[in-house]
Structures are given as C-alpha cells and as structure tokens.
Amino acid sequence: MDHLPTTEAAVAALRAIADTYALEIEVTHDIGADQTSRRTAAGVGVTTDPDGSLPHEACVELGGRPRVSVRLYPEDDALITVDGVACPDVDRDDVPAFLHALYEGHAWVKTRRFPPSAILLVPLPGDRVHKEFIPVGLSPWLAGRVR
C-alpha cells in the first residue's frame, strides 16, 4: 500500500484507477480554510490554518457502475459513497485499495432476514474489512453483490 501524503497525491492515484478501469473522472478542488467543508469556523478572508498551511480538499466523481464519489479531506481521511451508501472515515491511504476491491468484484453485501438489514463489506489490505450499514434498499449493483 502506497502512502498518499497529500490530497493531490490521492487525486493522482484516483486518476490512475480511472485509467485502469476506463472510467470517466471529474475532480473538484477546494483550497483554503474558507473553502474546505470542515473549516466552517474560518473567519472572512482567512485562507490558511493557524499553522500557516493551506488546506486542500477534493471531490472526485467516477463514472460507470457502481456510482462512486470520493471526498478527500485534508485530515488524511476520505468519505467514499458507493451507490448512495456513505462510507465515512476511510483512511486516505486505503482509498485506492477500497476502489480496486469495488471494481474487481471483491466487495460484497451481507443481508439478514430478521431483523432485515444489509451491510456493505469491502476488503482492505492487512486482513481488514470496511463494514458499512446500508440504511435503505439496495441498488441493482449492490443487489448483485449479495452473498
């Protein structure tokens, strides 16, 4: 697993994944404390953090199936949304492995009849699995991954 020290390094890795799987990619950058989503308390005209750094956040939309969006935060984590299922707090270094697992068919959905529920499971390096509860019905792509 490669270390992605910056948001721009993570965006470059996502562009490489889009090329690998022939996916369309759209990237939006938010740069500055007054633009990033987690710094709503930044004063008017304040663009740097107290340490003088310039925070950089990016939102990446990937075409194809499943519908995937990735919001990369300056705090080294990401929010990945897969067909409407939000997977928060994914470590930035795990984002490429997470997407490879999705596009290579390694992710699956575990369902239970009673009480009815569904969980998206995405394998990550180091024998880890990201688990995310699916709050509403399954999309066709998610339904095709039920085990």
Buried (B, 14 or more C-beta within 10 A) or exposed (E): EEEBEEBEBBBEBBBEBBEEBEBEBEBEBBBBBBBBEEBEEBEEEEBEBEEEEEBBBBBBBBEBBBBBBBBBBBEBBBBBBBBBBBBEEBBBBBBBBBBBBBBEEBBBBBBEEEEEEBBBBBBBEEEEEBEBEBEEEBBEBBEEBEE
